[in-house]
Amino acid sequence: MTALSSSLLPLSLHLTSSRHRCSSRPAFRQSTGSSSLLTSLTSPGLSGSKLHCQPMLASKREEGRKLTTTINVATTEAAVQDLGHDLGNVELEHDLELSELTAVSPLDGRYGRFVKKLRSIFSEYGLIRYRVLVEVRWLQKLSEMTGVSEVPAFSSDAHADLEKIISNFSVDQALQVKAIERTTNHDVKAIEYFLKDHLGEHPEVSKVLEFIHFACTSEDINNLAHGLMLRKALEAVVLPLMDSLIDAIHKLAVEHAAVPMLSRTHGQPASPTTLGKEMANFCYRLRDIRNQVASVQPKGKIAGAVGNYNAHYIAHPDVDWEGAAEEFVTSLGLSFNPYTTQIEPHDYIATLFNAVSLFNTVLIGFDRDIWGYISLGYFRQQTVAGEVGSSTMPHKVNPIDFENSEGNLGMANAILGHLSVKLPISRWQRDLTDSTVLRNLGGGLGYSLLAYESTLRGLKKLKVDEVRLQQDLNNTWEVLAEPIQMVMRRYGIEKPYEKLKEFTRGRAVTKESLQELIESLDMPEQAKADLRALTPSSYIGHADVLARKVF
């Protein structure tokens, strides 16, 4: 037994052995009516203020010996204070190195391996890297403009050296930028100084160092960097994963196109469908929204401090700066925005994130439906060796992938939603509220990717239980009330809906009872034969065809 500090317990423990077991347990009760500690020790062998316990010896060789543990009960004010100590308190460690274990955000910690493809894009390093790219490209653009004679056309060697700055930019160089920023307290200006230092000895570029960042405000660099970051994330990560998800659901739709399933509207039995058709519904919706996401064109500007090319025209009034700006922005693969303030207004980001949020919202519905189908037994989940479903219930195989997906989609939409409503708003020609928010572009997309991966993992574990599907259909013959009353309408039988309502509502409907009803109807024999042949499993309409041709 390990001795406890008196700061944790208001008792002084005098132990004559480190291995013993006490046959009695003291119970402590503190009075609420006074500041003194009233301790009640209800135990056999209690004498006065001392408790004598007869321990069991751990070693048989010591059998017969007796140990006496004496616990002195303190009744002082100090003991009262000690007893009130927070036993759950842990001292803070303020200088932990960043790792997957110490990261505050689970995207960089527990779930880091699932979103690491985004690190080179949306990290601080990624942002600095894209800023460097924009600054270098703008300098190259100036060298191509005959109206800016102060920056002569660069040689192929100079262009090659500038290209190396972009392609070889490293984390170590990003750290150099951060070191400069500690002095400037301005992140974009630090990049300008980094490039000037890096190119200070270059035989050509060193002569035009002051044209690095020429006529630019910081947001000219930032908005283009953000546009490039989002374009890369969409093309390289987000859209391919959306496609994989849609393909997996499409596979379910086609493979189970003809597997009949009881529908449920308002949670109650409804006209049958097929499992594949229900997958096809989501497949179609997600593909449509995915295309909306892909159609959003990131925009950019490079029009100076308030969007009017003030500095550009005062320095070089004969240059078509608006045309040059459009050429430059589009050369980066972005769409040109000609009307801005100091900032590109971020409307496209709101449009993009609203589309991603809609995709996520539809996927939440899918996750919940699959969760429900698993609960009904329509899907079985293949077990994974070594995986635990519950810490106390060994039999559990939980739909954790779909639950995790749903939770992370909610996190994603919370972030994306805030960015969508915040970013298009800026006071007058600009305020700084967008700056800190824009550093979270990767957060909403990161939680989205995490969710997509979870749903994909869950889908790979699913196995359709056609026997269970058939059981529910066999127990709900009342769903054939709809086709029977439709055929009754065709043959002019009065009040068919009302008659079927009276026949089915609140009653147990069986195959036999429906057969009797059909026989009693005044309609052609062939029509009766067709209705007699109908079953809940065969009454699926065009569902199987729709499932197969979804795309």
Secondary structure as GFF3:
##gff-version 3
##sequence-region A 1 551
A	DSSP	beta_strand	11	14	.	.	.	ID=ss1
A	DSSP	beta_strand	46	47	.	.	.	ID=ss2
A	DSSP	beta_strand	50	53	.	.	.	ID=ss3
A	DSSP	three_ten_helix	60	62	.	.	.	ID=ss4
A	DSSP	beta_strand	69	73	.	.	.	ID=ss5
A	DSSP	alpha_helix	77	83	.	.	.	ID=ss6
A	DSSP	alpha_helix	112	115	.	.	.	ID=ss7
A	DSSP	three_ten_helix	116	118	.	.	.	ID=ss8
A	DSSP	alpha_helix	119	122	.	.	.	ID=ss9
A	DSSP	alpha_helix	124	144	.	.	.	ID=ss10
A	DSSP	alpha_helix	156	167	.	.	.	ID=ss11
A	DSSP	alpha_helix	171	184	.	.	.	ID=ss12
A	DSSP	alpha_helix	187	199	.	.	.	ID=ss13
A	DSSP	three_ten_helix	205	211	.	.	.	ID=ss14
A	DSSP	alpha_helix	218	233	.	.	.	ID=ss15
A	DSSP	pi_helix	234	238	.	.	.	ID=ss16
A	DSSP	alpha_helix	239	255	.	.	.	ID=ss17
A	DSSP	beta_strand	260	265	.	.	.	ID=ss18
A	DSSP	beta_strand	268	274	.	.	.	ID=ss19
A	DSSP	alpha_helix	275	295	.	.	.	ID=ss20
A	DSSP	beta_strand	299	300	.	.	.	ID=ss21
A	DSSP	alpha_helix	310	315	.	.	.	ID=ss22
A	DSSP	alpha_helix	321	331	.	.	.	ID=ss23
A	DSSP	beta_strand	335	336	.	.	.	ID=ss24
A	DSSP	alpha_helix	347	376	.	.	.	ID=ss25
A	DSSP	beta_strand	379	381	.	.	.	ID=ss26
A	DSSP	alpha_helix	400	422	.	.	.	ID=ss27
A	DSSP	alpha_helix	433	438	.	.	.	ID=ss28
A	DSSP	alpha_helix	441	460	.	.	.	ID=ss29
A	DSSP	beta_strand	462	464	.	.	.	ID=ss30
A	DSSP	alpha_helix	466	474	.	.	.	ID=ss31
A	DSSP	three_ten_helix	477	480	.	.	.	ID=ss32
A	DSSP	alpha_helix	481	490	.	.	.	ID=ss33
A	DSSP	alpha_helix	496	504	.	.	.	ID=ss34
A	DSSP	alpha_helix	511	520	.	.	.	ID=ss35
A	DSSP	alpha_helix	525	533	.	.	.	ID=ss36
A	DSSP	alpha_helix	543	548	.	.	.	ID=ss37
###
